[in-house]
């Protein structure tokens, strides 16, 4: 039976007297992108630092391709590529100099380094910048260099910490595309506090809040589990709040402008149909209607209250 690429068992870590994470369990068994989602301070960085061998956990086990990180950290780390939130780039190195240096840090055989550097540059689309100083690259291309160092030794697992943070919209799209390509033949853990990033990129999601796992499943399961509880509408002839509250399922009404209204509902999946029918019948001139997306804080609250069982 093939070993999981990553296996974490009852992982806990304590700083002084406070637990940063407690009883984290999950496995990654195949290639693709897994989202590690959590608000700032939730415990994501602690998990990644332990996973990558930067930090020794207080309790629990971490296995990379079946290798115990604590018992054989060197062998385990050979299977990991890590891009921290602030990539450790040497600004006065050229791209080639930096990637060559990173290959040697990964203990690669000397005869394989040149080909590995070329392959990583081609994969990340930075070959034409081989001899350029890293300080003279744009933010997007610096991030590509950071990703190149994480994959230069062809690891089975790549861990990316907020890889699109600080990039402009075009650079974000480029880095997303690169991450998708990299994930075709290895497992990628994508850490972020931005829900939309996970929804766009990931097929599985692990959600951390206050050091505990509150959700671990596929994105499809997540989208089905956390249901929207309000709709945004725009009406040319909106009725009074009292009239809107008569619609079956509507529990509360919030006028955003004179014509834009948020309608809250509970337990009625046909509420949009009722709104549309009421608008047609009463000539409210409904122009737009869309399910409102919950904020990340609201989603964490819903999941915590529902006590989702992930293990």
N, C-alpha and C positions, 0 to 999 in steps of 0.2 A: 504493500500500500504506500502511495506517495506521501511524503511528509508535507504538512502545511508549510506554506512559505513563511507565515508568521503564526505563532501561537503564544498567547499571553494568558497566564493563569493567576487569578487572585492577586493581581498587581496592586500594591499599596506603597505609598511613600509619605514620609513625615518630615517636615522641616521644623526643627525644635519640637514644640508640643502640638503643632497643628498638622492635620493630615491634608496633603495636597490632592491626593487621589486615594480611593479606597475600593478594593475588591473589583478591579477592572478585569474582565474576561472577554476575549474574542479570538477568532482565527481568521486568517486570509488564506484561501486554498487555491486561488487561481489568479491569472493575470487580469488587469483592468484597474480602474481607479476607485479607491475607497475613500470617502469623505470623512474626515475627523472634524466634526463641527462642534463648536462651543463658544460661548461668550469669552471675552478677555478675562483671564484669571480663573477659568473653569478647570484647568489642569492639563490642557493639550500639550503645552511645552514640556511639562514634567514627563508625560507619557512618551513623547518623542525623544527626549534626552535619554531616558532609560532604554527605550527601544534601540537607539543607535549607540549605546554603550558609553554615553557621556556621563551618565549618572548611575550610581548603584542604588537599586531600590531597597526600601526597608523590608518589604515582604513580597513574596510571589516569584514567579518564574517567567522568563522571556526566552523563547526558542526561535531562532532564525534558520529555516531549512533544516529543522531538527537539531540544531546546535544550541546548547545552553549558553546564553550570553555571559553568564557569570563564570562558568567553568572553562570556557574556551572563547574568550572575547575576540581574539585575533581572527580565528576562523569564521566566527559569526559576522564580524565587521566586513570581511571580504565579500559578503553577500549583500551589503547595504550601501546605498548611495544616499547622501544627506545634503539637502539644500536648506540651511537655516534662513530665518526671515531676513537677516542681513548677511548676504553671501560674503564669505571670507576672501575677497578678491584683493590681489596685490596690484595696486594701481600703476606701479612703475614697471610691471612685467608686460610683455606682449602677450597676446592670446596663446601663442605657441609655447612661450616660456612658462606661463602659468599652468597650462594643461599638462605639460611635461612634468613639471614639479609635482602636480597632483597625482599623476600616474605613479611616480616613484614613492610618494607618500602611501599609496595603496599597495606597495610592495610588489608591483608588477615586474615581470622579467624584463630586463633591459631590451632584449631583442623584439619585444612585443609593444614597446611604448610608442614608437613612431606610428605604427599602424593604428593603435588605439586612439592616439590624439587625432589622427586624420578622420577616423570613423566617428568620433564624438563631434568633431567640427561639422562634418557633413550632416549628421543627424540633427544638429541644432542650427544649421544654416548660418554658420559663422566662418566658413572657409576663407571668404574674401577679406576677412579681418585678421588673418593669421599673424601678421607682423605689426599690427596696430597696438599701441599701448592701451591697456584696459581703461585708463582714465579718460581716454578720448572717445570712448564708446557711449552711445545713448543708454538710458536706463533699461530699455527693452533688450538691447544687445548684451549689456552687462548681466541681465538675468539669464540670457541664453548661455553665456559663458559659465554662470553658476550651475545651470542644469547640466552642461557638458561635463563639468568636473564630477557631478554626481553619478553620471552613467559611464565614465571613461573605462572603468574596470568591469563593465557588463554585469552589474549586480542583479540578483533576483528581486530585490526590493529597493524602491526609491522612495524616500520620505521628503516631501516638499512642505515647508512651513510658510504659509501666506505668500506663495510665489507670484501672485499678481498684485501684491500690495504696492501702491505708489506709482503704478504704471498708468499711462493714458489709455483711453478706450481701444485705440488701434493696437497698441502693444499688448493689452490684455487679450484681445482676440488671437494675436499671433502666438502668445505663450500658451493659451488654452489649446490651440491646434497642435503645438509641439508636445504638450503633455499627453494629449490623446494618442499621438503617434508613438510616444515612448511606452505607453501602457499596453501597446499591442502585444509585446513579448515579455512583459514583467509586471509585477504588482506595484502599484503606486499608492501611497498614502498622501492624501491632499488635505492639509490642515488649514482651516480658515474659520473666521467668525461670521462670514457672509453667506447666508443661506442660498442666495441665487447662484453663487459660484458652484456650490455642491450640486444644486439641481441641474445645472448645465452640464457638468463634467462627469458626475459620479454615478455608478450603478448600485453601489452599496453605501450605507451611511452609518457612522457611529457617532452618537451625540453625547457629549459630556457636559454636565452641569454640576457645579460645586463639588468637583472631584469624583462624581459618580456617573456611571453609564445610565442614561435615561432612555436610550433607544438604540437598537442595533438591528438593522434589517435592510432590505432593498429600498431603492428610491420609490418604486411603485408602492410598496407597503407603506412607506412614510406618507406619500401623497394621499393614500386612502385612509390612513390612520388619523392624521391631523386635518380635520375637515374645516373649511372656511365657515365663519359664523356671521358674515355680513356681506351685503352686496352694495356696490356703488352704482347709482342711477343718475341719469340726467333727463329731466322732463321739461317740456316747454310750458305746460300748464299744470304744475304740481298742486296736489290737494293739501289740505291741512294735515297736521300731525295726527289728529284724531282719526281722519279717514284712512291714513296709511296703516295705522295700528289695527284697523279692521281686517287687513289682509291676513289670511290664515298663515300662521307660523311666524309672523313679524312680532318681535318683542320690544323693539325700541327704534326710535327714529332720530337721526341727527342731520340737520340741515347744514351742509357745508357752505353753500351759497343759496341764492333764491331758487336755483333750479337743480343744483347738484345735491343729492341726498344719499346718506348711508343708512341702509335698513339692516338692522340686526335680526337674526332669526335663530330659532332653536328647534331641533328635532323634526324639521320639515324639509325634506330634500326637494320638494316640488315648489319651493317658495318662489323661485324665479318665474315659473309658469303662472303662478297665482298673480304675481306682480304684473306680468305682461297682459293677462286676461283683464285684470282690473283697469289697467291703463287704456286698453282698447274700449272697454265698456263705458268708461267715464271720460274718455277723450283727454287723458293727461298728456298725450303726445310723448310717450317714452322714446328717447333717441338713443340712449346707451344703457347697457346693464352689464355688469361684470362682477364675478366673485372677488371679494376683497381678500388680499393675502394677509395672514397674521404676521405680526412682527416676531423676531426671534425670541424675545422675552416671553411673549404670549404662548408661543409653541412650547418652550421649555416648561412653562407653568402647566399647560394642558397635559404634557407627557408625564410630568411629575405627579399630577393629580390622578392620572389614569393608571399610574404604576405599571407601565408597560413591562412585560416579562421578556427579557432578551437572552437569558441563559437557560 
